[in-house]
Amino acid sequence: MILERGDRVLRLGKIAAAEPEVHAEFIGMMKLTRRGCETLRRHYHRARRLYDGGPFQRAATFQQACLTDLLQEMVDLGLPIHAQVVGSAWKEIDTIEDYEAALRLLRYRDAAARPRGRR
């Protein structure tokens, strides 16, 4: 993601990681207000009407588009999309093995944080 003024999204989706202005990565998680849900739904249906069967943002067809393509379309139309940057407490989980490794890490951290008994 490329951000301006702290958290406003300018570009998102597949961006060359070597670009120095890349600030963050979209993790696929969103928090929306009721109004935000309605806006997202309205823009999805608008985009489907306009682009169904044809190219859309970075996708070969609208049917192959990702959520980031829809969000980028909304940014391009001038809608304010804001990011919440996650700091160091982050663990990527793509596979069962990643999940199991994360559980081991959490157990280790929990055990390390537990107060020790007095001797």
C-alpha positions in Angstrom: 0.0 0.0 0.0 1.0 3.5 -0.6 -0.3 6.0 1.9 -0.6 9.8 2.1 -1.1 11.9 5.2 -0.5 9.0 7.5 -3.3 6.6 6.8 -5.1 7.6 3.6 -4.7 4.9 0.9 -3.4 6.1 -2.6 -2.6 2.7 -4.1 -3.1 -0.9 -2.9 -3.0 -4.4 -4.4 0.0 -5.9 -6.1 2.7 -3.2 -6.0 6.4 -3.8 -6.7 7.9 -4.2 -3.2 11.1 -2.5 -4.4 9.2 0.8 -4.8 10.6 3.0 -2.0 7.2 4.6 -1.3 5.4 1.3 -0.4 4.4 1.8 3.3 2.4 -1.3 4.1 0.7 -4.5 2.9 -3.1 -5.2 2.8 -3.8 -8.2 5.0 -7.3 -8.7 3.8 -9.0 -7.5 7.0 -11.4 -4.5 7.1 -13.5 -2.8 9.7 -16.5 -1.0 8.2 -19.2 1.2 9.6 -22.8 0.5 8.4 -22.4 3.4 5.9 -19.0 1.9 4.8 -20.7 -1.5 4.2 -23.4 0.2 2.1 -20.8 2.1 0.1 -18.7 -1.0 -0.5 -21.8 -3.0 -1.6 -23.0 -0.1 -3.9 -19.6 0.2 -5.6 -19.3 -3.6 -6.0 -22.7 -3.7 -7.8 -21.7 -0.6 -9.9 -18.4 -2.2 -10.9 -20.1 -5.5 -11.7 -22.6 -3.7 -13.9 -19.9 -1.7 -15.8 -17.1 -4.3 -16.0 -18.8 -7.7 -16.0 -16.9 -10.0 -18.4 -14.3 -7.4 -19.1 -11.0 -6.2 -17.5 -11.2 -4.5 -14.2 -8.3 -2.7 -12.5 -5.4 -5.3 -12.5 -7.6 -8.3 -13.2 -8.2 -9.8 -16.7 -11.9 -9.9 -15.9 -14.2 -8.6 -13.2 -14.8 -12.2 -12.1 -11.1 -12.6 -11.5 -10.7 -9.4 -9.5 -9.6 -9.2 -5.9 -11.0 -7.1 -3.1 -8.0 -4.8 -3.5 -9.1 -4.2 -7.1 -12.5 -3.0 -5.9 -10.9 -0.9 -3.1 -8.5 0.7 -5.7 -11.4 1.5 -7.9 -13.0 3.3 -5.0 -9.8 5.2 -4.3 -9.5 6.1 -8.0 -13.1 7.5 -7.8 -12.0 9.8 -4.9 -13.5 7.9 -1.9 -11.4 8.1 1.2 -10.0 4.7 2.2 -7.9 4.7 5.4 -5.5 2.0 6.6 -4.7 0.9 10.1 -1.0 0.1 10.2 -0.2 -2.9 12.4 3.1 -2.7 14.2 5.4 -5.5 15.4 2.7 -7.9 16.8 2.0 -9.6 13.6 2.4 -13.2 12.4 1.5 -14.3 8.8 -0.5 -17.5 8.7 -1.0 -19.1 5.3 -0.8 -22.8 6.0 -1.5 -25.3 8.8 2.3 -25.3 9.5 2.3 -21.5 9.9 -0.7 -21.8 12.3 1.1 -24.5 14.4 4.3 -22.4 14.5 2.2 -19.4 15.7 0.6 -21.5 18.5 4.1 -22.6 19.6 5.2 -19.0 19.6 2.2 -17.9 21.7 2.7 -20.7 24.2 6.4 -19.8 24.6 5.5 -16.1 25.0 2.7 -16.9 27.5 5.1 -19.2 29.5 7.8 -16.5 29.5 5.3 -13.8 30.7 3.9 -15.9 33.6 5.2 -14.8 37.0 7.6 -17.2 38.5 6.9 -18.6 42.0 9.0 -17.3 44.9 11.9 -19.5 45.9 
